[in-house]
Amino acid sequence: MKFGKAFKKQKVPEWTEAYVDYNGLKHVLQEIRRLKQSKQPPTPLRSAQKRNSSGLNLQARNSYGMGDIEDQAIAVNTVKQQNSRKLYNTEFLLSPEEGGENEKTFFRKLDEELNKVNTFYKDKVEEVINEASLLNKQMDALIAFRTKVMNPHRGTSSSPKGIPTDVKNSADSKTSSPSRAAATEQTDLESPVELQHLNNDKVTGSSLREDANVRENETHSLDILDRVKITNPLESPISTIRGFLMDEKEKGLSFNKDELKKVEERLKNIFSEYYKKLQLLKNYSFMNLSAFSKILKKYEKITSRNAARPYMRMVDSSYLGSCDEVSGLLERVEATFIKHFAKSNRREGMKLLRPKQKTEKHCITFFSGFFSGFTIALLIAVILLLEAKRLIEDGNLYINSILPLYSFHAYLVLHTLLYAANIYFWRRYRINYPFIFGFKQGTELGYQEVFLLGNGLAMLALATFLVHLHIQMDSGAQDHQKYAKFMPLGLITVIFIIMFCPFNIIYHSSRVFLMKSIFRCICAPLYKVTLPDFFLADQLTSQIQAMRSIEYYICYYGYGTSKGQNKCTTRDVYAVFYFIIAVIPYWLRFLQCVRRLLEERDYCHGCNAVRYFSTIIAVVIRTAFELRKGLTWKILAIASSAIATIMNTYWDIVVDWGLLHKKSNNFLLRDKLILSHKSVYFSAMVLDVLLRFAWLQLVLPFDLHSLSGNAILITFSSLEILRRGMWNFFRLENEHLNNVGKYRAFKSVPLPFNYNDENDENDEIDDKDD
């Protein structure tokens, strides 16, 4: 693989703009090559030059390697700015006739890229160093907390408490670390000041203190518990209720093993995210250094000047090339994590810190193709059977009664296939969807796996429907017809069994993630709202007909099927719940917006809540119109539906997609675009406006004589799902670009302990990155 492709592949998507502009530098070199080729003499002299360049003219060849010639090509200068920052400036010493303006442009751009990369890297390294000090203090509190839990009767001394833990660690690291190691060996408990893995100074010393001093150090370590409280992240219904009713954002320490386990799990996640950041920073340094080396080699090859050596000496002496803080922190994080969270088992500790990358399996590709072909064959068979029996033209009552049962699976299949297409395009355009959704590394599903699930479900649904029709329409299978009506029920039962299966089969981690997200949506606003939660709730607003199909399942099998559909759908209770179900997804989104408004104090969430509330009003008015009829209710239904549609369309395009900016560099779009063809964005906006009428159909049905009632519902519901699939891509594209603009590449993880004497302390790791 060429370096340019490998460089692009290894980039952190959110840091793309902070990397060396390798392609831009190559473009300048191409201009230099074209200029030199245009100035070359005719062919005879050109062939002589080739002979000289092949080594026949040794004097000319060796002259470029002389030191004085190198010094005459470029001169590197260093200028110090504020905050002890260094800016590098290269002066091209040759005359315009010898080097040309393009070579000056090349070194000018090269300096700009070096200064940009160097500044970004130094800022990030300073961040991780500051975070290391926070982690030191968190580990001090954890080890003291662990000591107290394991020895509940051990008390604390009345020694001074005003010395910060990190200062005390730094002062005592060279004199008292061996004694604390001895204390660890005697008590099998870790002393907090032993955490020098994250400090810059290495622990040295060979003498041991007396046992009295060891016990005194352990007592001092327990004093930390008098100055810390456990932060309440309000991530559960109970903690949320307590937090809002009693303003309990912090709580006192309860020394029990359950609380200790929760704290340890939170710190494990913090260490994992911190370690991931260090790895990416190390890779960032390596890839940029490689880019400078590669581009300078290309320059030498084109211009035959030996300028790479002096320039690379400057690069190697810069902060990017000389800083070893990241490598040291990586080693100390590994040692700390293995010792305190993996019981000194390096293999288990590194498994947690470095989860394996997911590899594509050939069987996924094979079964995806197999299920796709099988699904197409079954679909053709179903269409031919319906045409042969003339079941569609005659408006068969039985078909109308079982069609809503199987439409549930059609909606799920369509949505799943669109999600697979979304993943494909997200990956193609390097949109970091696993980070945005918060998937654990190595557990996210690829587009092939999602495509496999969609085709597998489609194959099962079509096979069941085909067998069901065959038994029902075949006069020779009268004995089996009483069992055929339970086939849709058996199919949906199998789906729910697979969904809630506790065994580690059929993408267990993804199923658990989905079920947790659904539960958090249902319990809104008792849970802290994250992007996967409101993204899933938005998907549910496009699956209202699928949710109504579940209601139809209950009614169809609960009240009997002797009279088909009429016996079920004519009940008043069914009609009321038919519209209540349509309100539920919008109500969940409304509660999520209220929760975010109270937490973040952002009026934008309040406007979003008003938007969803207007949609709820439109659905409720439509319910009243269906039950009471009348011209007044009809006018109110039309007006409320139109208002809700306009608000939803505006929010889709302007807020969720970030388009229609008047002052944008791209006319009526936004400054940054991932897709190169602007017409795609304009087409998407037009389609969103048109497909919003599919949502309007849920409130105001259209009179389409060519389609029956069920066919109209299925058609417009499918159009809404298609609109949602299109919305998904541009919504995540906008979220990704927001992350890129702020260089957010890591999750924000709340720290478990908060020190009372440091109210201004940051309570989150990576708060600048997320």
HUTA-V277372 format. One record per residue. N is the residue number from 1. OMEGA is omega in whole degrees, -180 to 180 (NA if undefined). BURIAL is # if it has 9 or more other C-alpha atoms within 8 Angstrom, else .. Layout:
N OMEGA BURIAL
N OMEGA BURIAL
//
This chain:
1 178 .
2 -175 .
3 -179 .
4 179 .
5 179 .
6 179 #
7 179 #
8 -179 .
9 -176 .
10 -179 .
11 167 #
12 -172 .
13 -178 #
14 180 #
15 -173 #
16 -177 #
17 -179 .
18 179 .
19 175 #
20 177 #
21 -174 .
22 -180 #
23 178 .
24 177 .
25 176 #
26 179 #
27 177 .
28 178 #
29 177 #
30 176 .
31 178 #
32 -180 #
33 180 #
34 180 .
35 180 .
36 179 .
37 179 .
38 -179 .
39 -178 .
40 180 .
41 180 .
42 -171 .
43 -179 .
44 179 .
45 180 .
46 178 #
47 177 .
48 177 .
49 178 .
50 179 .
51 178 #
52 -179 #
53 180 #
54 174 .
55 -179 .
56 178 .
57 -174 #
58 -178 .
59 179 .
60 -178 .
61 -175 #
62 -178 .
63 -180 .
64 -180 #
65 -179 #
66 -175 .
67 -177 .
68 177 .
69 178 #
70 -179 #
71 -179 .
72 -179 #
73 -179 #
74 174 #
75 -176 #
76 179 #
77 179 .
78 -180 .
79 179 .
80 178 .
81 178 .
82 -180 .
83 177 .
84 177 .
85 179 .
86 174 #
87 -175 #
88 -178 #
89 -179 #
90 179 #
91 178 #
92 -168 #
93 -177 .
94 -180 #
95 179 .
96 -180 .
97 -178 .
98 -174 .
99 -179 #
100 -180 #
101 -179 .
102 179 #
103 173 #
104 177 #
105 180 #
106 -178 #
107 176 #
108 178 #
109 178 #
110 177 #
111 179 #
112 180 .
113 179 #
114 179 #
115 179 #
116 -178 #
117 -178 #
118 180 #
119 180 #
120 -178 #
121 180 #
122 177 #
123 -179 .
124 179 #
125 176 #
126 177 .
127 -177 .
128 176 #
129 176 .
130 179 .
131 177 #
132 178 #
133 176 #
134 179 .
135 176 #
136 -178 #
137 176 #
138 179 #
139 174 #
140 -179 #
141 -179 #
142 -176 #
143 175 #
144 178 #
145 179 #
146 178 #
147 -179 #
148 179 #
149 -179 #
150 179 .
151 -172 .
152 -177 .
153 179 .
154 -178 .
155 178 .
156 -180 .
157 179 .
158 180 .
159 -179 .
160 -176 .
161 -173 .
162 -178 .
163 178 .
164 -176 .
165 -176 #
166 177 #
167 179 .
168 178 #
169 -177 #
170 -178 #
171 -174 .
172 -171 #
173 -175 #
174 -175 #
175 -171 .
176 -178 #
177 179 #
178 180 #
179 179 #
180 174 #
181 176 #
182 177 #
183 178 #
184 -180 #
185 -176 .
186 -172 .
187 -176 .
188 177 .
189 -175 #
190 174 #
191 -175 #
192 -177 #
193 177 #
194 -176 #
195 176 #
196 180 #
197 -177 #
198 177 #
199 -179 #
200 -179 .
201 178 .
202 -179 #
203 178 .
204 178 .
205 -177 .
206 -177 .
207 179 .
208 176 .
209 179 #
210 -178 .
211 180 .
212 178 .
213 178 .
214 -179 #
215 178 #
216 178 .
217 178 #
218 179 #
219 177 #
220 -179 #
221 179 #
222 177 #
223 180 #
224 -176 #
225 178 #
226 -174 .
227 -178 #
228 171 #
229 178 #
230 179 #
231 179 #
232 -176 #
233 -179 .
234 -176 #
235 179 #
236 -180 #
237 -178 #
238 180 .
239 178 #
240 -180 #
241 178 #
242 -177 #
243 -177 #
244 -179 .
245 -175 .
246 -178 .
247 -174 .
248 176 #
249 174 #
250 179 .
251 180 #
252 -177 .
253 171 .
254 -171 .
255 176 #
256 -174 .
257 179 .
258 179 .
259 178 #
260 180 #
261 179 .
262 -180 .
263 180 #
264 178 #
265 179 .
266 179 #
267 174 #
268 179 #
269 179 #
270 179 #
271 179 #
272 179 #
273 179 #
274 179 #
275 178 #
276 178 #
277 179 #
278 178 #
279 -179 #
280 176 #
281 178 #
282 178 #
283 177 .
284 179 #
285 -177 #
286 -177 .
287 179 #
288 175 #
289 177 #
290 180 .
291 177 #
292 -180 #
293 -178 #
294 -176 .
295 177 #
296 175 #
297 176 #
298 178 #
299 178 #
300 -178 #
301 -177 .
302 -173 #
303 -177 .
304 176 .
305 -179 #
306 -180 #
307 -175 #
308 -174 #
309 180 .
310 -179 #
311 179 #
312 174 #
313 177 .
314 179 #
315 -179 #
316 179 #
317 179 #
318 180 #
319 179 #
320 -175 #
321 -174 #
322 -177 .
323 178 .
324 -180 .
325 -176 .
326 179 #
327 178 #
328 178 #
329 177 #
330 -180 #
331 -178 #
332 176 #
333 178 #
334 -179 #
335 -180 #
336 -178 #
337 -179 #
338 -176 #
339 -170 #
340 -178 #
341 180 #
342 177 #
343 178 .
344 176 #
345 -174 #
346 -178 .
347 -179 .
348 180 #
349 -179 #
350 175 #
351 179 #
352 -179 .
353 -178 #
354 178 .
355 -177 #
356 175 .
357 -179 .
358 180 .
359 179 .
360 -178 .
361 -179 .
362 -180 .
363 177 .
364 178 #
365 -179 #
366 -177 .
367 175 #
368 177 #
369 -179 .
370 179 .
371 179 #
372 178 #
373 179 .
374 -180 #
375 179 #
376 179 .
377 179 .
378 179 #
379 177 #
380 179 .
381 179 #
382 180 #
383 179 .
384 180 .
385 178 .
386 178 #
387 -179 #
388 -179 .
389 -178 .
390 -177 .
391 -178 #
392 -176 #
393 -176 .
394 -178 .
395 -177 .
396 -178 #
397 -179 .
398 178 .
399 178 #
400 -179 #
401 -178 #
402 -179 .
403 177 #
404 179 #
405 -179 #
406 178 #
407 176 #
408 -180 #
409 178 #
410 178 #
411 180 #
412 180 #
413 -180 #
414 -180 #
415 180 #
416 179 #
417 177 #
418 177 #
419 175 #
420 177 #
421 176 #
422 -179 #
423 180 #
424 -177 #
425 175 #
426 179 #
427 -178 #
428 -178 .
429 173 .
430 171 .
431 -171 #
432 -177 #
433 177 #
434 178 #
435 -178 #
436 180 #
437 -180 .
438 178 .
439 175 #
440 -175 .
441 179 #
442 -179 .
443 -178 #
444 180 #
445 175 .
446 -177 #
447 179 #
448 -180 #
449 177 #
450 177 #
451 177 #
452 179 #
453 179 #
454 179 #
455 177 #
456 178 #
457 178 #
458 180 #
459 179 #
460 -178 #
461 -179 #
462 178 #
463 178 #
464 -180 #
465 -180 #
466 178 #
467 179 .
468 179 #
469 -178 .
470 -180 .
471 -176 #
472 -176 #
473 180 .
474 -179 .
475 -180 .
476 -178 .
477 -179 #
478 -177 #
479 -176 .
480 -176 .
481 180 #
482 177 .
483 -176 .
484 -178 #
485 179 .
486 -180 .
487 176 #
488 178 #
489 178 .
490 -180 .
491 -179 #
492 176 .
493 178 .
494 -180 .
495 -180 .
496 177 .
497 178 .
498 -178 .
499 -176 .
500 180 .
501 -177 .
502 -176 .
503 -177 .
504 178 .
505 176 .
506 173 .
507 -175 .
508 -177 #
509 178 .
510 178 #
511 178 #
512 178 .
513 -180 .
514 -180 .
515 177 .
516 179 .
517 177 #
518 180 #
519 178 .
520 176 #
521 -179 #
522 -177 .
523 177 #
524 5 #
525 -178 #
526 177 #
527 174 #
528 -173 #
529 175 #
530 -178 .
531 178 .
532 -178 #
533 -178 #
534 175 #
535 178 .
536 178 #
537 175 #
538 177 #
539 -180 #
540 178 #
541 177 #
542 -179 #
543 -179 #
544 180 #
545 176 #
546 177 #
547 176 #
548 177 #
549 176 #
550 175 #
551 179 #
552 175 #
553 -178 #
554 -179 .
555 -175 #
556 -178 #
557 180 .
558 -176 .
559 178 .
560 -175 .
561 -176 #
562 179 .
563 175 .
564 -172 #
565 -173 #
566 -178 .
567 -176 #
568 -169 #
569 -179 #
570 -180 .
571 -180 .
572 -180 .
573 178 .
574 -179 #
575 -180 #
576 -179 #
577 178 #
578 180 #
579 176 #
580 179 .
581 179 #
582 -179 #
583 -170 #
584 -179 .
585 179 #
586 177 #
587 177 #
588 178 #
589 177 #
590 179 #
591 177 #
592 178 #
593 178 #
594 179 #
595 -180 #
596 178 #
597 180 #
598 -178 .
599 -172 .
600 179 .
601 180 .
602 -177 .
603 180 .
604 178 .
605 175 #
606 177 #
607 178 .
608 177 #
609 177 #
610 179 #
611 -180 #
612 178 #
613 176 #
614 177 #
615 178 #
616 179 #
617 179 #
618 180 #
619 -179 #
620 179 #
621 177 #
622 178 #
623 178 #
624 178 #
625 180 #
626 -176 .
627 -173 .
628 -177 .
629 178 #
630 -177 .
631 -178 .
632 180 .
633 179 #
634 179 #
635 178 .
636 179 #
637 180 #
638 -178 #
639 -178 .
640 179 #
641 179 #
642 179 #
643 -180 #
644 180 #
645 179 #
646 -180 .
647 -180 #
648 -180 #
649 178 #
650 -179 #
651 178 #
652 -170 #
653 -172 #
654 -173 #
655 -175 #
656 -179 #
657 179 #
658 -178 #
659 180 #
660 174 #
661 -176 #
662 -175 .
663 -179 .
664 175 #
665 175 .
666 -171 .
667 177 #
668 176 #
669 174 #
670 -175 #
671 -177 .
672 179 .
673 177 .
674 179 .
675 -177 .
676 -178 .
677 -179 .
678 -179 .
679 179 .
680 -179 .
681 179 #
682 177 .
683 179 .
684 178 #
685 179 #
686 179 .
687 179 #
688 178 #
689 -179 #
690 -177 .
691 174 #
692 176 #
693 173 #
694 174 #
695 179 #
696 180 #
697 178 #
698 -179 .
699 -177 #
700 -176 #
701 176 .
702 -180 .
703 179 .
704 -173 .
705 -177 .
706 -178 .
707 176 .
708 -177 .
709 -179 .
710 179 #
711 178 .
712 180 #
713 -179 #
714 -179 #
715 -177 .
716 176 #
717 177 #
718 176 #
719 177 #
720 177 #
721 176 #
722 177 #
723 179 #
724 177 #
725 176 #
726 179 #
727 -178 #
728 -177 #
729 -175 #
730 177 #
731 179 #
732 175 #
733 179 #
734 178 #
735 179 #
736 179 #
737 174 #
738 177 .
739 179 #
740 -179 #
741 180 .
742 180 .
743 179 #
744 -178 #
745 -176 #
746 179 #
747 175 #
748 -175 #
749 179 #
750 177 .
751 -176 #
752 -176 #
753 176 #
754 -179 #
755 -177 #
756 -176 .
757 179 .
758 -178 .
759 -179 .
760 -178 .
761 177 .
762 -178 .
763 179 .
764 171 #
765 177 #
766 -179 #
767 176 .
768 -178 .
769 -177 #
770 NA #
//
